Amino acid sequence: MMKVFVHNVKHTIHDSLSLFRKKLKAPLPERGTFKNWWSSVLALISYSVGLGDFWRFPYLCSKHRGVTFLVPYFIAMICIGAPLYFLELALGQYVSLAPTQLFSYLCPALSGVGYGMILILFAVVIYYNIVMAWTLFYLGAGLSFKKPEPWGTCEYQYMPQNCSAEPGGRLVASRYYFEHIVLNQPIGDEVELGANGIQSKMVLALGVAWLLVFVCLAGGIKSTKNVLIFTVFCPYVIMACIWAWTADQSEDRMTYTLPDTFLQLDMNYLLTEISVWNDASTQVIYSLGVAYGGITTIASYNKIDQNILRDTIIVCLFEALTSIGCAYVVFSISYYMSKEFLMVSGNTPELVFVTFPAVVSRMGSGGIWSLLFFFMIFALGFDSQLMMVEALTTALFDEFHILRRRYVAVMAAFCFVLFLLGIPMTLPEGKKIFDMLNVYSSSHSLLLLGFLEVVIVAYVYGFKKFLGIIKDELRVWVPSPLYYFWAVTWLLLTPLSLLILLGFSIYDEYQKVWKEEESFDKLFLTGIALSFSVFFIVPLRAVFVFLRRWIKGGFRCKDTSDIWKATSNFCPEYVRNGRDPDIVNAHLPEGEFTCVGV
């Protein structure tokens, strides 16, 4: 009997390993397209709506007097966010390629823009999954259903003397748990609780986070539809439940916790305070995710005639309403702490991992609310992480087509490498690396990328030619008012705004350095190098393209002028495939093999 059991177990293991090896070797079908338009919109919402809406937007609202902040926010959304979003959707849908290949075909001399986007996105996905790992750590700790939760108790050995069961004491306990249990940071100079080594539980949480990414993306972007449906809509349900509970505990609801000026529009503040315009514009850019390459990549899976104008309006409205809804929930919950708790937490993960755990630990129900809260945070961030990783791997497969033959194996190796790169952030000093990447990965370079892509399309390639592509190839209805809107924004408002923001950003960095607010340690210098990376990648790539074309042309300078012009491959996918003799193209429509705008 025992022999039969052992034989069956061995046979099952052998079959499982064989199936796993078979899947590793299985190629992914050719790129293809989304089955319907709403699958694409779902992916775009997943990419754009994320954790920044929950911890950055409410903080900025609190900083800039509530409703007053919404005025520059919506102006920035109309003048910068929506134009950039529509432009990137049009580029991706027309060429059906990741940004590295796309910009190499659109303007070879400035192809460094696409590579810069991928570099910035590569840095972002490494630290973004650390947030997912922290969330999984809290979820794992909360599954014990202890009351109070581990982050709501003052019973730890080295807790401060002022810790108690009162609301302020819960905040002390929550901060202690995040800094010394989750981050494993040392306590004082003597007691370190093993802080000199890697925390195995956090490494495990990070590994689980990357395993989930791999499992969800192993079948390609189209296989993520069911996951995205759940992760997109679930957070709204949980947020509504949390708000309903907290609002029910307050007699006068929101007005109890909001400053008196929060619901009053202060025009004088808008006219005299430049920082509110800068913060609103950068929030729009970061929250929508423009200039990272993710929007272009998702749009590259669209059908050639999908209505990108409709998609732009839907996603931008969804993003704005989500941000406002998150701010509403955050301010309603602030009743349990203090009116200043947002300013104390600031634009940092502390709002999610210190302040709110202290709040939800008071909500009772044996820890159910805590689990729901952290599950909401995980859902908010995980779908964004999926789309960002998909953008990176799409760029890899578009650049090296042969890797598509071993799609699953390459995806597994890619996620494993990113997991290894994230391990240093599980060390006691890893929070400093996280903060460096969080601050510098999306600063100056991102603004420069947005500026350059608008300039390339509107001036280098040509505004009229590109709008002709949108109308003729993408079949988007462009009435006269909309035509003039794109003309004013793409040719003037958007690039000018981005250039001004870039100037302010560099000036602020200059002020920090010369006022010695930042120390010149290795992390600071690494952050500065990352924030200015595109300033070097773009010209270096331009020099490389020039030299390659110059040598190819027999060292004749007159043959290098075409590096500023779109190549014949800047065209729809079916046109490029039609030129490939190795691809059967009998199904392609007759007479549609001429590129527009080349």
C-alpha positions as CSV (number, residue, x, y, z in Angstrom):
1,M,0.0,0.0,0.0
2,M,2.8,2.3,1.0
3,K,4.7,1.6,-2.3
4,V,1.6,2.4,-4.3
5,F,1.2,5.7,-2.5
6,V,4.9,6.6,-3.0
7,H,4.6,5.6,-6.7
8,N,1.5,7.8,-7.2
9,V,3.2,10.8,-5.5
10,K,6.3,10.4,-7.7
11,H,4.2,10.1,-10.8
12,T,2.2,13.3,-9.8
13,I,5.4,15.2,-9.2
14,H,6.9,14.0,-12.5
15,D,3.8,15.1,-14.4
16,S,3.7,18.4,-12.7
17,L,7.4,19.1,-13.5
18,S,6.8,18.0,-17.1
19,L,3.8,20.4,-17.4
20,F,5.8,23.2,-15.9
21,R,8.7,22.6,-18.3
22,K,6.3,22.5,-21.2
23,K,4.8,25.9,-20.2
24,L,8.2,27.4,-19.8
25,K,9.0,26.5,-23.4
26,A,5.6,27.5,-24.7
27,P,5.8,30.6,-26.9
28,L,3.3,33.5,-26.5
29,P,1.1,34.0,-29.6
30,E,1.9,37.1,-31.7
31,R,1.1,40.5,-30.1
32,G,-2.5,40.6,-31.3
33,T,-5.0,43.1,-29.9
34,F,-7.5,43.5,-27.1
35,K,-10.8,41.7,-27.8
36,N,-12.8,44.8,-27.1
37,W,-12.3,48.5,-26.2
38,W,-13.3,48.2,-22.6
39,S,-10.5,45.7,-21.9
40,S,-8.1,48.4,-23.1
41,V,-9.8,51.1,-20.9
42,L,-9.7,48.7,-17.9
43,A,-5.9,48.3,-18.4
44,L,-5.4,52.0,-18.8
45,I,-7.4,52.7,-15.5
46,S,-5.4,50.0,-13.8
47,Y,-2.2,51.7,-14.9
48,S,-3.2,55.3,-14.1
49,V,-5.2,54.9,-10.9
50,G,-2.9,53.8,-8.1
51,L,-1.4,54.6,-4.6
52,G,-0.6,58.2,-5.5
53,D,-4.3,59.0,-5.5
54,F,-4.6,57.8,-2.0
55,W,-1.5,59.3,-0.3
56,R,-0.3,62.1,-2.5
57,F,-3.5,63.8,-3.7
58,P,-5.1,64.2,-0.2
59,Y,-1.8,65.6,1.2
60,L,-1.7,68.2,-1.5
61,C,-5.3,69.1,-1.0
62,S,-4.6,69.6,2.7
63,K,-1.5,71.6,1.9
64,H,-3.2,73.9,-0.6
65,R,-6.6,74.6,1.1
66,G,-8.8,72.0,-0.4
67,V,-11.1,73.3,-3.1
68,T,-8.6,75.9,-4.0
69,F,-6.2,73.2,-5.1
70,L,-8.8,71.7,-7.4
71,V,-8.7,74.8,-9.7
72,P,-5.1,74.4,-10.9
73,Y,-5.5,70.6,-10.8
74,F,-8.3,70.6,-13.4
75,I,-6.5,73.3,-15.4
76,A,-3.4,71.2,-15.5
77,M,-5.5,68.1,-16.4
78,I,-6.9,70.0,-19.4
79,C,-3.7,71.7,-20.6
80,I,-1.1,69.0,-19.8
81,G,-2.6,65.7,-18.7
82,A,-5.3,65.1,-21.3
83,P,-3.2,66.3,-24.3
84,L,-0.2,64.1,-23.3
85,Y,-2.5,61.1,-22.7
86,F,-4.2,61.4,-26.0
87,L,-0.9,61.9,-27.8
88,E,0.6,58.8,-26.2
89,L,-2.6,56.7,-27.0
90,A,-2.4,57.8,-30.6
91,L,1.3,56.9,-30.9
92,G,0.9,53.5,-29.4
93,Q,-2.2,52.5,-31.3
94,Y,-0.8,53.6,-34.6
95,V,2.5,51.9,-34.5
96,S,1.7,49.0,-32.1
97,L,5.2,49.0,-30.5
98,A,6.8,49.8,-27.1
99,P,8.4,53.3,-26.8
100,T,11.9,52.1,-27.5
101,Q,11.1,50.9,-31.0
102,L,8.4,53.6,-31.5
103,F,10.7,56.6,-31.1
104,S,13.4,54.9,-33.0
105,Y,11.1,54.8,-36.0
106,L,9.5,58.2,-35.3
107,C,12.7,60.2,-34.9
108,P,15.9,58.1,-34.8
109,A,18.0,61.0,-33.5
110,L,15.8,61.3,-30.4
111,S,15.2,57.6,-29.9
112,G,16.8,58.0,-26.5
113,V,13.4,59.3,-25.3
114,G,12.0,55.8,-25.5
115,Y,15.0,54.2,-23.8
116,G,14.8,56.9,-21.1
117,M,11.1,56.0,-20.4
118,I,12.0,52.4,-20.0
119,L,14.9,53.2,-17.6
120,I,12.7,55.3,-15.4
121,L,10.0,52.7,-15.4
122,F,12.6,50.0,-14.5
123,A,13.5,52.0,-11.4
124,V,9.9,52.5,-10.5
125,V,8.8,48.9,-10.6
126,I,11.6,47.8,-8.3
127,Y,10.6,50.1,-5.4
128,Y,6.8,50.0,-6.2
129,N,6.7,46.3,-5.4
130,I,8.3,46.9,-2.1
131,V,5.1,48.8,-1.2
132,M,3.2,45.6,-2.2
133,A,5.5,43.6,0.0
134,W,4.9,45.8,3.0
135,T,1.1,45.4,2.4
136,L,1.4,41.6,2.2
137,F,3.4,41.7,5.4
138,Y,0.5,43.6,7.2
139,L,-2.0,41.2,5.6
140,G,-0.1,38.2,6.9
141,A,0.1,39.7,10.4
142,G,-3.6,40.6,10.3
143,L,-4.7,37.1,9.5
144,S,-4.1,36.1,13.1
145,F,-7.3,38.2,13.9
146,K,-5.8,39.2,17.2
147,K,-7.4,42.1,19.0
148,P,-5.8,44.6,19.1
149,E,-3.8,44.1,15.9
150,P,0.0,43.9,16.1
151,W,0.3,47.5,15.0
152,G,-2.3,48.7,17.5
153,T,-0.8,47.3,20.8
154,C,1.7,48.8,23.2
155,E,2.9,45.5,24.5
156,Y,6.2,45.3,22.6
157,Q,9.3,45.1,24.8
158,Y,10.9,48.3,23.7
159,M,7.8,50.5,23.3
160,P,8.2,54.2,24.3
161,Q,6.9,55.2,27.8
162,N,4.2,57.4,26.4
163,C,2.4,54.6,24.5
164,S,-1.1,53.8,25.7
165,A,-4.4,52.6,24.4
166,E,-5.5,56.2,23.5
167,P,-5.6,57.4,19.9
168,G,-2.3,59.1,20.2
169,G,-0.8,56.0,21.7
170,R,-2.0,53.9,18.9
171,L,-0.2,56.2,16.5
172,V,3.0,55.7,18.5
173,A,2.4,51.9,18.4
174,S,1.7,51.9,14.7
175,R,4.9,53.9,13.9
176,Y,6.9,51.6,16.1
177,Y,5.5,48.5,14.3
178,F,6.2,50.0,10.8
179,E,9.7,51.2,11.6
180,H,11.0,48.4,13.8
181,I,9.0,45.3,13.0
182,V,8.3,45.8,9.3
183,L,11.4,47.7,8.3
184,N,13.6,46.1,10.9
185,Q,15.3,49.4,11.8
186,P,17.5,49.5,14.9
187,I,16.1,50.9,18.2
188,G,18.6,53.5,19.5
189,D,22.3,52.6,19.7
190,E,22.2,49.4,21.7
191,V,19.1,47.3,20.9
192,E,18.8,46.2,17.3
193,L,16.7,43.1,17.4
194,G,18.7,41.5,14.7
195,A,18.6,44.6,12.5
196,N,22.0,43.8,11.0
197,G,20.7,41.1,8.7
198,I,18.0,40.6,6.1
199,Q,14.5,40.1,7.5
200,S,13.4,36.7,6.1
201,K,9.7,37.5,6.4
202,M,10.0,40.7,4.3
203,V,12.1,38.8,1.7
204,L,9.3,36.2,1.6
205,A,6.6,38.9,1.2
206,L,8.6,40.5,-1.6
207,G,9.0,37.1,-3.3
208,V,5.3,36.5,-3.0
209,A,4.6,39.9,-4.6
210,W,6.8,39.1,-7.6
211,L,5.4,35.6,-7.9
212,L,1.9,37.1,-8.1
213,V,3.1,39.5,-10.8
214,F,4.6,36.6,-12.8
215,V,1.5,34.4,-12.5
216,C,-0.8,37.2,-13.7
217,L,1.4,38.1,-16.6
218,A,2.5,34.6,-17.7
219,G,-0.3,34.5,-20.3
220,G,0.3,38.0,-21.7
221,I,-1.5,41.2,-21.1
222,K,-4.8,40.0,-22.4
223,S,-4.9,37.2,-19.8
224,T,-5.0,39.8,-17.0
225,K,-8.6,41.0,-17.7
226,N,-10.3,39.0,-14.9
227,V,-7.6,40.1,-12.4
228,L,-8.0,43.8,-13.4
229,I,-11.8,43.7,-13.2
230,F,-11.4,42.7,-9.5
231,T,-8.5,45.0,-8.6
232,V,-10.0,48.1,-10.3
233,F,-13.4,48.0,-8.7
234,C,-12.8,46.3,-5.3
235,P,-11.0,49.3,-3.7
236,Y,-14.0,51.6,-4.4
237,V,-16.3,49.2,-2.5
238,I,-14.0,49.0,0.5
239,M,-13.4,52.7,0.5
240,A,-17.1,53.4,0.5
241,C,-17.6,50.9,3.4
242,I,-14.7,52.5,5.5
243,W,-16.1,56.0,4.8
244,A,-19.6,55.0,5.7
245,W,-18.4,53.5,9.1
246,T,-16.3,56.6,10.0
247,A,-18.9,59.1,8.9
248,D,-21.5,57.3,11.0
249,Q,-19.3,57.9,14.1
250,S,-19.1,61.7,13.5
251,E,-22.1,63.9,14.4
252,D,-21.4,66.6,11.9
253,R,-19.6,64.4,9.4
254,M,-16.9,66.0,7.2
255,T,-17.2,69.5,8.5
256,Y,-15.9,68.5,11.9
257,T,-12.4,67.7,10.7
258,L,-11.9,70.1,7.8
259,P,-10.3,73.5,8.2
260,D,-12.7,76.4,7.9
261,T,-11.1,77.5,4.6
262,F,-11.2,74.0,3.0
263,L,-14.5,74.5,1.1
264,Q,-13.8,78.2,0.2
265,L,-12.1,79.2,-3.1
266,D,-9.2,81.5,-2.3
267,M,-8.4,83.4,-5.5
268,N,-5.7,85.5,-3.8
269,Y,-3.9,82.3,-2.9
270,L,-4.0,81.1,-6.5
271,L,-2.6,84.4,-7.8
272,T,0.2,84.7,-5.2
273,E,1.3,81.1,-4.5
274,I,3.3,79.6,-7.3
275,S,3.8,76.2,-5.6
276,V,0.1,75.3,-5.8
277,W,0.3,75.4,-9.6
278,N,3.6,73.4,-9.6
279,D,2.2,70.8,-7.2
280,A,-1.1,70.5,-9.2
281,S,0.7,70.0,-12.5
282,T,3.2,67.4,-11.2
283,Q,0.4,65.5,-9.5
284,V,-1.5,65.3,-12.8
285,I,1.6,64.0,-14.6
286,Y,2.5,61.5,-12.0
287,S,-1.0,60.2,-11.3
288,L,-1.9,59.7,-15.0
289,G,1.5,58.1,-15.6
290,V,2.3,60.0,-18.8
291,A,5.9,60.0,-20.1
292,Y,6.6,56.6,-18.5
293,G,5.8,54.6,-21.7
294,G,3.1,52.6,-20.0
295,I,0.2,54.3,-21.8
296,T,1.9,53.9,-25.2
297,T,2.5,50.2,-24.5
298,I,-1.1,49.5,-23.5
299,A,-2.4,51.4,-26.5
300,S,-0.1,49.3,-28.7
301,Y,-2.5,46.4,-28.1
302,N,-5.5,48.3,-29.3
303,K,-7.3,47.8,-32.6
304,I,-6.2,50.4,-35.2
305,D,-9.6,52.1,-35.2
306,Q,-10.3,52.2,-31.5
307,N,-11.8,55.5,-30.3
308,I,-8.9,57.0,-28.3
309,L,-10.7,60.3,-27.7
310,R,-13.4,58.5,-25.8
311,D,-10.7,56.5,-23.9
312,T,-8.8,59.7,-22.9
313,I,-12.0,61.3,-21.6
314,I,-13.0,58.2,-19.6
315,V,-9.6,57.6,-18.0
316,C,-8.9,61.3,-17.2
317,L,-12.3,61.7,-15.5
318,F,-11.9,58.4,-13.7
319,E,-8.5,59.5,-12.4
320,A,-9.8,62.9,-11.3
321,L,-12.9,61.6,-9.6
322,T,-10.9,58.8,-7.9
323,S,-8.4,61.3,-6.5
324,I,-11.2,63.5,-5.1
325,G,-13.0,60.5,-3.7
326,C,-9.8,59.3,-2.0
327,A,-9.3,62.8,-0.5
328,Y,-12.9,62.7,0.8
329,V,-12.4,59.4,2.5
330,V,-9.0,60.4,3.9
331,F,-10.4,63.6,5.4
332,S,-13.4,61.8,6.8
333,I,-11.2,59.4,8.6
334,S,-8.9,62.2,9.9
335,Y,-11.6,62.7,12.7
336,Y,-9.9,59.9,14.6
337,M,-6.5,61.4,14.7
338,S,-6.2,65.2,14.3
339,K,-6.6,68.0,11.8
340,E,-2.9,68.0,11.2
341,F,-2.3,64.3,10.7
342,L,-2.0,64.6,6.9
343,M,0.7,67.3,7.2
344,V,2.5,65.1,9.7
345,S,2.4,62.1,7.4
346,G,3.1,64.1,4.4
347,N,3.6,62.8,0.9
348,T,5.1,59.5,2.1
349,P,4.1,55.9,2.7
350,E,3.6,56.8,6.4
351,L,0.0,57.8,5.7
352,V,-0.8,54.3,4.6
353,F,1.5,52.3,6.9
354,V,1.5,54.4,10.1
355,T,-1.5,56.7,10.3
356,F,-4.2,54.5,8.8
357,P,-3.3,51.3,10.6
358,A,-3.7,53.3,13.8
359,V,-7.1,54.4,12.7
360,V,-8.5,51.0,11.5
361,S,-7.2,49.3,14.6
362,R,-9.8,51.3,16.5
363,M,-12.7,50.1,14.3
364,G,-13.2,46.8,16.0
365,S,-14.7,43.6,14.4
366,G,-11.7,41.5,15.3
367,G,-9.3,43.0,12.7
368,I,-11.6,42.6,9.7
369,W,-11.4,46.3,8.9
370,S,-7.6,46.2,9.0
371,L,-7.6,43.3,6.5
372,L,-10.0,45.1,4.2
373,F,-8.0,48.3,4.4
374,F,-4.7,46.6,3.4
375,F,-6.4,44.5,0.8
376,M,-7.7,47.7,-0.7
377,I,-4.1,49.2,-0.7
378,F,-2.8,46.0,-2.3
379,A,-5.5,46.1,-5.0
380,L,-4.9,49.8,-5.7
381,G,-1.2,49.3,-6.3
382,F,-1.0,45.8,-7.7
383,D,-2.8,46.4,-11.0
384,S,-0.6,49.5,-11.6
385,Q,2.5,47.3,-11.0
386,L,1.2,44.7,-13.5
387,M,0.8,47.2,-16.2
388,M,4.2,48.8,-15.5
389,V,6.0,45.4,-15.7
390,E,4.0,44.6,-18.8
391,A,5.4,47.8,-20.4
392,L,8.9,46.7,-19.6
393,T,8.6,43.2,-20.9
394,T,6.8,44.4,-24.0
395,A,9.7,46.7,-24.8
396,L,12.1,43.7,-24.3
397,F,10.1,41.4,-26.6
398,D,9.7,44.1,-29.2
399,E,13.4,44.8,-29.2
400,F,14.4,41.1,-29.3
401,H,11.7,39.1,-31.1
402,I,13.5,35.8,-30.6
403,L,12.8,36.0,-26.8
404,R,9.1,35.6,-27.5
405,R,9.7,32.0,-28.3
406,R,10.4,31.4,-24.6
407,Y,8.0,34.0,-23.3
408,V,7.1,32.3,-19.9
409,A,10.8,31.5,-19.2
410,V,11.9,35.0,-20.0
411,M,9.1,36.5,-17.9
412,A,10.1,34.3,-15.0
413,A,13.7,35.3,-15.3
414,F,12.8,38.9,-15.6
415,C,10.6,38.9,-12.4
416,F,13.3,37.0,-10.6
417,V,16.0,39.6,-11.5
418,L,13.7,42.4,-10.3
419,F,13.1,40.5,-7.1
420,L,16.8,40.3,-6.5
421,L,17.2,44.0,-7.1
422,G,14.5,44.7,-4.6
423,I,16.1,42.7,-1.8
424,P,18.5,45.5,-0.6
425,M,15.3,47.5,0.3
426,T,14.4,44.7,2.8
427,L,17.5,45.6,4.9
428,P,17.4,47.9,7.9
429,E,18.7,50.7,5.8
430,G,16.5,49.8,2.8
431,K,14.0,52.5,3.5
432,K,16.6,55.0,2.5
433,I,17.0,53.3,-0.9
434,F,13.2,53.3,-1.2
435,D,13.0,57.0,-0.4
436,M,15.7,57.8,-2.9
437,L,14.0,55.9,-5.8
438,N,10.6,57.3,-4.8
439,V,11.8,60.9,-4.9
440,Y,14.3,60.9,-7.8
441,S,13.0,58.3,-10.2
442,S,10.2,60.5,-11.4
443,S,11.5,64.0,-11.1
444,H,13.4,66.0,-13.7
445,S,13.8,63.3,-16.2
446,L,10.1,62.6,-16.4
447,L,9.3,66.3,-17.2
448,L,12.0,66.3,-19.8
449,L,10.6,63.2,-21.4
450,G,7.1,64.7,-21.6
451,F,8.5,67.9,-23.1
452,L,10.6,66.0,-25.7
453,E,7.8,63.7,-26.9
454,V,5.4,66.6,-27.5
455,V,8.2,68.5,-29.4
456,I,9.0,65.5,-31.5
457,V,5.4,64.9,-32.5
458,A,4.3,68.6,-32.9
459,Y,7.5,70.1,-34.4
460,V,9.9,67.5,-35.6
461,Y,7.4,65.1,-37.2
462,G,4.7,67.8,-37.8
463,F,1.5,68.6,-36.0
464,K,-0.6,68.5,-39.2
465,K,0.8,65.2,-40.4
466,F,0.2,63.6,-37.1
467,L,-3.3,64.9,-36.8
468,G,-3.8,63.5,-40.3
469,I,-2.8,60.1,-39.1
470,I,-5.3,60.4,-36.2
471,K,-8.2,61.3,-38.6
472,D,-7.3,59.0,-41.5
473,E,-5.7,56.0,-40.0
474,L,-7.1,55.9,-36.5
475,R,-10.5,57.3,-37.7
476,V,-11.0,59.6,-34.8
477,W,-13.5,62.4,-35.4
478,V,-11.7,65.7,-35.0
479,P,-14.2,68.7,-35.2
480,S,-12.8,72.2,-35.6
481,P,-12.9,73.2,-31.9
482,L,-11.0,70.0,-31.0
483,Y,-8.5,70.6,-33.8
484,Y,-7.7,74.1,-32.5
485,F,-7.6,72.6,-28.9
486,W,-4.9,70.1,-29.9
487,A,-3.1,72.8,-31.9
488,V,-3.0,75.2,-28.9
489,T,-2.0,72.6,-26.4
490,W,0.5,70.5,-28.4
491,L,2.2,73.5,-30.0
492,L,2.2,75.9,-27.1
493,L,0.6,75.2,-23.7
494,T,1.8,71.7,-23.0
495,P,5.4,72.0,-24.0
496,L,5.7,75.5,-22.4
497,S,4.1,74.2,-19.1
498,L,6.4,71.3,-19.0
499,L,9.5,73.5,-19.7
500,I,8.5,75.8,-16.9
501,L,7.9,72.9,-14.5
502,L,11.3,71.5,-15.4
503,G,12.9,74.8,-14.6
504,F,11.2,75.0,-11.2
505,S,12.2,71.4,-10.5
506,I,15.8,72.0,-11.3
507,Y,15.8,75.2,-9.3
508,D,14.4,73.5,-6.2
509,E,17.1,70.8,-6.5
510,Y,19.7,73.6,-6.8
511,Q,18.3,75.2,-3.6
512,K,18.4,71.9,-1.7
513,V,22.0,71.3,-2.6
514,W,23.3,74.8,-1.9
515,K,21.3,75.1,1.3
516,E,22.8,71.7,2.4
517,E,19.4,70.3,3.1
518,E,20.7,67.1,1.5
519,S,23.9,65.3,2.5
520,F,26.3,64.3,-0.3
521,D,26.2,60.6,0.5
522,K,26.2,57.8,-2.1
523,L,22.4,57.5,-2.1
524,F,22.0,61.2,-2.7
525,L,24.4,61.2,-5.6
526,T,22.7,58.1,-7.0
527,G,19.4,59.8,-6.9
528,I,20.7,62.9,-8.6
529,A,22.2,60.7,-11.4
530,L,18.9,58.9,-11.8
531,S,16.9,62.2,-11.8
532,F,19.1,63.6,-14.6
533,S,19.7,60.3,-16.4
534,V,17.6,61.3,-19.5
535,F,19.6,64.4,-19.9
536,F,22.5,62.1,-20.8
537,I,20.7,59.2,-22.4
538,V,19.0,61.3,-25.1
539,P,22.2,63.0,-26.4
540,L,24.3,59.9,-26.1
541,R,21.8,57.9,-28.1
542,A,21.7,60.8,-30.7
543,V,25.5,60.6,-31.0
544,F,25.3,56.8,-31.4
545,V,22.7,57.0,-34.1
546,F,24.6,59.7,-35.9
547,L,27.9,57.8,-35.9
548,R,26.2,54.6,-37.0
549,R,24.4,56.4,-39.9
550,W,27.6,58.3,-40.8
551,I,29.7,55.1,-41.0
552,K,27.0,53.3,-42.9
553,G,26.9,56.2,-45.4
554,G,30.6,55.9,-46.1
555,F,31.6,58.8,-43.8
556,R,29.5,61.3,-45.8
557,C,27.8,63.9,-43.6
558,K,25.1,64.6,-46.1
559,D,23.7,61.1,-45.6
560,T,22.9,61.7,-42.0
561,S,20.1,64.2,-42.3
562,D,17.4,61.5,-42.4
563,I,18.1,60.6,-38.7
564,W,15.6,63.4,-37.9
565,K,12.9,62.0,-40.2
566,A,10.4,59.2,-39.6
567,T,11.5,55.9,-41.1
568,S,9.2,53.7,-43.3
569,N,8.6,51.5,-40.2
570,F,6.6,54.3,-38.5
571,C,3.4,52.9,-39.7
572,P,0.7,50.4,-38.6
573,E,1.6,46.9,-37.7
574,Y,-0.1,45.3,-40.7
575,V,2.0,47.4,-43.0
576,R,5.3,46.3,-41.4
577,N,4.1,42.7,-41.5
578,G,3.2,43.1,-45.1
579,R,6.8,43.8,-46.0
580,D,8.1,40.7,-44.2
581,P,8.4,37.8,-46.7
582,D,8.5,35.3,-43.8
583,I,4.9,36.2,-42.7
584,V,1.9,35.0,-44.6
585,N,0.0,38.2,-45.5
586,A,-2.8,36.9,-47.7
587,H,-5.3,38.1,-45.1
588,L,-4.1,41.7,-45.3
589,P,-6.4,44.2,-47.1
590,E,-5.4,45.0,-50.6
591,G,-4.0,48.5,-51.3
592,E,-3.3,49.3,-47.7
593,F,0.5,48.9,-47.7
594,T,1.4,52.6,-48.1
595,C,2.5,54.4,-44.9
596,V,0.9,57.7,-44.0
597,G,3.3,60.5,-43.2
598,V,6.6,58.8,-44.3
